[in-house]
Amino acid sequence: MDFGFTKEQESFRQEVRDFLEKKIECGAFEIISNGWLENSSQEFSKEMSERGWIGMTWPKEYGGQERTYMDRAILMEEMLTCQAPIAYHFLADRQVGPAIIHFGNDDHKKEYLPKIINAEISMVLGLSEPNAGSDLVSVKTYAKEEGDFFILNGQKVWTTGAHRADYIWMIVRTDLDAPKHKGISEFILDLKTPGVTVRPIINIAGVHSFNEVFFEDVKVPKENLVGVKNRGFYQLMAQVDYERAGLERLMQNYPVFVNLVEYVKKEKRNGQPLSKDPMVRNTLAELEVEYQIGRLFCYQVAWTLTQGRIPNYEAALCKAYCTQYEQRLSDAATRILGLYGQLMPGSKWAPMNGEAADSYLWSVSYTLQGGSLEVLKNIVATRGLGLPVAKK
Ligand SMILES: Cc1cc2nc3c(=O)[nH]c(=O)nc-3n(C[C@H](O)[C@H](O)[C@H](O)COP(=O)(O)OP(=O)(O)OC[C@H]3O[C@@H](n4cnc5c(N)ncnc54)[C@H](O)[C@@H]3O)c2cc1C
């Protein structure tokens, strides 16, 4: 692995920085933790689209740029540093587009890929159900074949962004008799289809990010099935590594670290500069060490993808490390800020605008979403270290 960036990569980074600084005015956004995830802006996504920054790693025949995953990682690092509002296109770009390229037929490719690349549609992931999270093979939402349609009944949960998206990319059961993992298929569905109900779930930080999505006798045209019927679980397994691979796992709360360092530089406690407190200095230095390690993990994953290999073990290791770093960061921030650090955004007494407390609450979920810490450790143990698979 080459640890340096090439001249072209450095110049691309500068191009992205210039875009964020001048054109879109990075400073104009409220730079808050999770801003990138919560601030969905089709307008901003269209600006990115015009520069070829959506689907940039996709083949040219599908409107992509055939840029490397290293370039995409650079783009993401700059976007996340700024917490730019990329939620509108993010999931479709990262996951749904590549899945359609791999498993979709010509009609799917013609219908959806240009719309994703041009930031015309937004997509979300409908995988989890009340009794199927880590154990996704237990999904119960059922699509029954009837003429030219499937009739869909069931429920998804934790569906991030379903209240503002156009489509849901989902796995559902299509064979009730087959072994669990051999009876699942992948579908794409317009969220405005009659029979679909989206209900909000307010998360621990008080934000409407999650949803429950209910399906009641929803008529799904057969052409919405993507890939091979009943092979959906295997298809999905090839997609989850993309979900675990990105810098977003390291940088969701990035503003907290930056703001914490600035806060420590300015604040005094008991008449002494906080920056001279050995415990505070030690904590910040340790966080910086951990951040830089996480960054290398993320770039290793990007490099592995650029080599044309699926980073299964690498992505698991990267996400396991980075999400724990995020939790340690939020924990350290609330401790350094003291009792007032527990106040949420909106309180006039909250230091750092309440960011520390807010990120503390958000970061609890990071080790669950997209593969829980325990599941990832199992991957590291088996595929990384060659330990036997633990039987139930
Ligand atoms: C912020 C956030 C956003 C999300 N967004 C979406 C979304 O957009 N779409 C979507 O479909 N889902 C989404 N999810 C759901 C997410 O995919 C699930 O939370 C995740 O798969 C875990 O499933 P679960 O919550 O049912 O927990 P469970 O699978 O029930 O796990 C509970 C606990 O048991 C442990 N555990 C489970 N199985 C094992 C095992 N085999 N070995 C050891 N320990 C185990 C887990 O590590 C965890 O600690 C989101 C979740 C979060 C937190």
The ligand as an SDF file (V2000), in Angstrom:
LIG
                    3D

 53 58  0  0  0  0  0  0  0  0999 V2000
  -28.6250    4.9280   13.3190 C   0  0  0  0  0  0  0  0  0  0  0  0
  -29.2070    3.7210   12.6640 C   0  0  0  0  0  0  0  0  0  0  0  0
  -29.6660    3.8050   11.3630 C   0  0  0  0  0  0  0  0  0  0  0  0
  -30.2720    2.6920   10.7690 C   0  0  0  0  0  0  0  0  0  0  0  0
  -30.7630    2.8110    9.5090 N   0  0  0  0  0  0  0  0  0  0  0  0
  -31.3530    1.7410    8.9310 C   0  0  0  0  0  0  0  0  0  0  0  0
  -31.9020    1.8460    7.6180 C   0  0  0  0  0  0  0  0  0  0  0  0
  -31.8770    2.8990    6.9920 O   0  0  0  0  0  0  0  0  0  0  0  0
  -32.4980    0.7450    7.0890 N   0  0  0  0  0  0  0  0  0  0  0  0
  -32.5540   -0.4360    7.7560 C   0  0  0  0  0  0  0  0  0  0  0  0
  -33.0610   -1.3940    7.1970 O   0  0  0  0  0  0  0  0  0  0  0  0
  -32.0420   -0.5660    8.9990 N   0  0  0  0  0  0  0  0  0  0  0  0
  -31.4520    0.5010    9.6040 C   0  0  0  0  0  0  0  0  0  0  0  0
  -30.9510    0.3890   10.8780 N   0  0  0  0  0  0  0  0  0  0  0  0
  -31.1160   -0.8550   11.6090 C   0  0  0  0  0  0  0  0  0  0  0  0
  -29.8160   -1.6220   11.7710 C   0  0  0  0  0  0  0  0  0  0  0  0
  -29.4460   -2.1980   10.5510 O   0  0  0  0  0  0  0  0  0  0  0  0
  -30.0310   -2.6280   12.8860 C   0  0  0  0  0  0  0  0  0  0  0  0
  -30.1450   -1.9000   14.0820 O   0  0  0  0  0  0  0  0  0  0  0  0
  -28.8900   -3.5980   13.0040 C   0  0  0  0  0  0  0  0  0  0  0  0
  -28.8490   -4.4540   11.9020 O   0  0  0  0  0  0  0  0  0  0  0  0
  -28.9890   -4.4300   14.2850 C   0  0  0  0  0  0  0  0  0  0  0  0
  -30.2300   -5.0520   14.3430 O   0  0  0  0  0  0  0  0  0  0  0  0
  -31.1670   -4.9140   15.6240 P   0  0  0  0  0  0  0  0  0  0  0  0
  -31.3080   -3.4700   15.9700 O   0  0  0  0  0  0  0  0  0  0  0  0
  -32.3960   -5.6970   15.3740 O   0  0  0  0  0  0  0  0  0  0  0  0
  -30.3500   -5.5510   16.8070 O   0  0  0  0  0  0  0  0  0  0  0  0
  -30.1230   -7.1150   17.0370 P   0  0  0  0  0  0  0  0  0  0  0  0
  -29.7020   -7.7550   15.7900 O   0  0  0  0  0  0  0  0  0  0  0  0
  -31.2980   -7.6640   17.7410 O   0  0  0  0  0  0  0  0  0  0  0  0
  -28.8910   -7.0760   18.0190 O   0  0  0  0  0  0  0  0  0  0  0  0
  -29.0340   -6.7620   19.4140 C   0  0  0  0  0  0  0  0  0  0  0  0
  -27.7010   -7.0320   20.0750 C   0  0  0  0  0  0  0  0  0  0  0  0
  -27.3770   -8.4180   19.9270 O   0  0  0  0  0  0  0  0  0  0  0  0
  -26.0980   -8.5600   19.3300 C   0  0  0  0  0  0  0  0  0  0  0  0
  -26.0660   -9.6950   18.4050 N   0  0  0  0  0  0  0  0  0  0  0  0
  -26.9690   -9.9970   17.4610 C   0  0  0  0  0  0  0  0  0  0  0  0
  -26.5900  -11.0940   16.7820 N   0  0  0  0  0  0  0  0  0  0  0  0
  -25.4130  -11.4960   17.3100 C   0  0  0  0  0  0  0  0  0  0  0  0
  -24.5220  -12.5770   17.0340 C   0  0  0  0  0  0  0  0  0  0  0  0
  -24.7740  -13.4530   16.0520 N   0  0  0  0  0  0  0  0  0  0  0  0
  -23.4020  -12.6660   17.7810 N   0  0  0  0  0  0  0  0  0  0  0  0
  -23.1440  -11.7570   18.7680 C   0  0  0  0  0  0  0  0  0  0  0  0
  -23.9640  -10.7460   19.0890 N   0  0  0  0  0  0  0  0  0  0  0  0
  -25.0850  -10.5930   18.3660 C   0  0  0  0  0  0  0  0  0  0  0  0
  -25.8790   -7.2940   18.5570 C   0  0  0  0  0  0  0  0  0  0  0  0
  -24.5070   -7.0220   18.3640 O   0  0  0  0  0  0  0  0  0  0  0  0
  -26.5570   -6.2620   19.4360 C   0  0  0  0  0  0  0  0  0  0  0  0
  -25.6750   -5.8350   20.4450 O   0  0  0  0  0  0  0  0  0  0  0  0
  -30.3650    1.4830   11.4860 C   0  0  0  0  0  0  0  0  0  0  0  0
  -29.8820    1.4050   12.7910 C   0  0  0  0  0  0  0  0  0  0  0  0
  -29.3270    2.5000   13.3880 C   0  0  0  0  0  0  0  0  0  0  0  0
  -28.8420    2.3670   14.8110 C   0  0  0  0  0  0  0  0  0  0  0  0
  1  2  1  0
  2  3  1  0
  2 52  2  0
  3  4  2  0
  4  5  1  0
  4 50  1  0
  5  6  2  0
  6  7  1  0
  6 13  1  0
  7  8  2  0
  7  9  1  0
  9 10  1  0
 10 11  2  0
 10 12  1  0
 12 13  2  0
 13 14  1  0
 14 15  1  0
 14 50  1  0
 15 16  1  0
 16 17  1  0
 16 18  1  0
 18 19  1  0
 18 20  1  0
 20 21  1  0
 20 22  1  0
 22 23  1  0
 23 24  1  0
 24 25  2  0
 24 26  1  0
 24 27  1  0
 27 28  1  0
 28 29  2  0
 28 30  1  0
 28 31  1  0
 31 32  1  0
 32 33  1  0
 33 34  1  0
 33 48  1  0
 34 35  1  0
 35 36  1  0
 35 46  1  0
 36 37  1  0
 36 45  1  0
 37 38  2  0
 38 39  1  0
 39 40  1  0
 39 45  2  0
 40 41  1  0
 40 42  2  0
 42 43  1  0
 43 44  2  0
 44 45  1  0
 46 47  1  0
 46 48  1  0
 48 49  1  0
 50 51  2  0
 51 52  1  0
 52 53  1  0
M  END
$$$$
